[in-house]
Amino acid sequence: PGMQRIDVDVASEGLLASGYKEAHKGTLVLVFINESAEEKILGANKESNLSNKKIITYTTSATTSLAKSNTIFNKLLIPAKSIVTVVVN
């Protein structure tokens, strides 16, 4: 509730993405679905201002279920056949 959908562009075959932003708090949520059998590595483009931001990720795959991780958005690993939710505060 209260979030607006935003455009998210990914130039990687087999990778789907959607994004949502909460304007008042500045919270950004990105959801990546990797349909391929290969892991994907994402980097933030300069226009996004996400480089070096602290993020929380939640990963669900064949071997994990909502595995939480605190990291920095430099190179984000999206495992094969997984869903990764990224929260930026």
MOURZI-V303739 format. One record per backbone hydrogen bond with DSSP energy under -1.0 kcal/mol. NH is the residue of the N-H (numbers start at 1). CO is the residue of the C=O. If there is no record, write none. Layout:
nh	co
NH	CO
NH	CO
//
This chain:
nh	co
4	21
6	19
15	12
16	33
18	31
20	29
21	4
22	27
26	22
28	88
29	20
30	86
31	18
32	84
33	16
34	82
35	14
40	78
42	76
48	45
52	73
53	50
55	71
56	87
57	69
58	85
59	67
60	83
61	64
67	59
69	57
71	55
73	53
74	72
76	42
78	40
81	36
83	60
84	32
85	58
86	30
87	56
88	28
//
